[in-house]
Amino acid sequence: MIDGQTVETGSIAVVCECVFTRLPAGSSIVATYIMLANWTDQGARQIKESPKRFETAKKELAEMGGEFKSFYMTMGEYDVAAVYEAPDDAVAARFTLLLGRAGAVRTKTLKAFPEAAYREIINSLN
């Protein structure tokens, strides 16, 4: 929908409602993701290399415009939990695929909505 109009692309109608927010100078819109990870057999065998692999992952994410906000080694169902930001879902997906391809961890990624977005989503329900 552009200016209240549905845009037709071939035989598929594409409807998009965009919300624009004025941000402080120098800031950009980013999405937040929560990553849960387990070491693979390979990752566990090479556990002493884990800090080096994490530094490599931080650099790769930064090159894609993202940033780790927090990182935790955990006990329980997952070995690692981390919160990171990325410019969009495509970057987060590419980052996840790079981690998987390296073979040291298996990940589950959750898209996270901050409190303000949560409230806006809930308030938009009819």
C-alpha positions as CSV (number, residue, x, y, z in Angstrom):
1,M,0.0,0.0,0.0
2,I,1.6,3.2,-1.1
3,D,-0.3,6.4,-0.2
4,G,-3.3,4.2,0.5
5,Q,-3.0,2.2,-2.7
6,T,-2.4,-1.6,-3.1
7,V,0.5,-2.2,-5.4
8,E,0.1,-5.0,-7.9
9,T,3.2,-7.0,-8.9
10,G,2.2,-9.5,-11.5
11,S,-0.6,-11.5,-10.1
12,I,0.4,-11.0,-6.5
13,A,-1.0,-8.0,-4.5
14,V,1.7,-6.7,-2.2
15,V,0.4,-4.7,0.8
16,C,2.9,-3.1,3.1
17,E,2.3,-0.6,5.8
18,C,5.5,1.2,6.9
19,V,6.0,3.1,10.2
20,F,8.6,5.8,10.2
21,T,10.1,7.0,13.4
22,R,12.4,10.0,13.8
23,L,15.6,8.8,15.3
24,P,18.4,10.8,16.9
25,A,21.2,11.9,14.4
26,G,23.7,9.1,13.8
27,S,21.4,6.3,14.9
28,S,19.9,3.6,12.7
29,I,17.1,1.0,13.0
30,V,18.3,-2.4,14.1
31,A,16.6,-5.6,15.1
32,T,17.4,-7.6,18.2
33,Y,18.0,-11.3,18.2
34,I,18.5,-13.9,21.0
35,M,20.7,-16.7,20.0
36,L,20.7,-20.0,21.9
37,A,23.5,-22.4,20.9
38,N,24.9,-25.8,21.7
39,W,28.4,-27.0,20.9
40,T,28.6,-29.7,18.3
41,D,30.9,-32.7,18.9
42,Q,33.5,-30.9,16.9
43,G,33.0,-27.7,18.9
44,A,33.2,-29.6,22.2
45,R,36.4,-31.4,21.1
46,Q,38.0,-28.1,20.3
47,I,36.5,-26.2,23.3
48,K,39.8,-24.3,24.0
49,E,39.4,-22.6,20.6
50,S,35.9,-21.4,21.5
51,P,37.1,-17.8,22.6
52,K,38.9,-17.4,19.4
53,R,35.9,-18.6,17.4
54,F,33.7,-16.1,19.3
55,E,36.1,-13.3,18.4
56,T,35.9,-14.3,14.8
57,A,32.0,-14.4,15.0
58,K,32.0,-10.9,16.6
59,K,34.1,-9.6,13.7
60,E,32.0,-11.2,11.1
61,L,28.8,-9.8,12.6
62,A,30.3,-6.3,12.8
63,E,31.3,-6.5,9.1
64,M,27.6,-7.1,8.4
65,G,26.6,-4.1,10.4
66,G,25.6,-6.0,13.6
67,E,26.9,-6.2,17.2
68,F,26.8,-8.5,20.1
69,K,25.1,-6.8,23.1
70,S,25.7,-9.7,25.6
71,F,27.1,-13.2,25.7
72,Y,26.7,-15.9,28.3
73,M,28.0,-19.4,28.7
74,T,25.0,-21.2,30.3
75,M,24.2,-24.4,32.1
76,G,21.2,-26.4,31.2
77,E,19.6,-27.1,27.8
78,Y,21.9,-24.6,26.0
79,D,25.7,-24.1,26.2
80,V,25.5,-20.4,25.1
81,A,23.0,-17.6,25.1
82,A,23.7,-14.3,23.4
83,V,21.8,-11.1,22.4
84,Y,22.8,-9.3,19.3
85,E,21.6,-6.6,16.9
86,A,21.6,-6.8,13.2
87,P,20.3,-4.4,10.5
88,D,17.6,-6.8,9.4
89,D,16.4,-10.4,9.3
90,A,18.5,-11.2,6.2
91,V,21.7,-10.2,8.0
92,A,20.7,-12.3,11.0
93,A,20.0,-15.3,8.7
94,R,23.3,-14.9,6.9
95,F,25.1,-14.7,10.2
96,T,23.4,-17.8,11.5
97,L,24.3,-19.7,8.4
98,L,28.0,-18.7,8.7
99,L,28.0,-20.0,12.3
100,G,26.4,-23.3,11.2
101,R,28.8,-23.7,8.3
102,A,31.8,-23.4,10.7
103,G,30.5,-26.6,12.4
104,A,31.3,-25.7,16.1
105,V,27.8,-24.8,17.2
106,R,24.1,-25.4,16.4
107,T,22.0,-22.4,17.0
108,K,18.4,-21.4,17.5
109,T,17.6,-17.7,16.9
110,L,14.7,-15.7,18.2
111,K,13.7,-12.3,17.0
112,A,13.2,-10.1,20.0
113,F,10.9,-7.1,20.3
114,P,11.8,-4.5,22.9
115,E,9.2,-3.3,25.4
116,A,8.0,-0.3,23.4
117,A,7.4,-2.5,20.3
118,Y,5.7,-5.1,22.5
119,R,3.3,-2.5,23.9
120,E,2.6,-1.1,20.4
121,I,1.9,-4.6,19.0
122,I,-0.5,-5.4,21.9
123,N,-2.2,-2.0,21.7
124,S,-2.8,-2.6,18.0
125,L,-5.0,-5.6,18.6
126,N,-8.7,-5.0,18.1
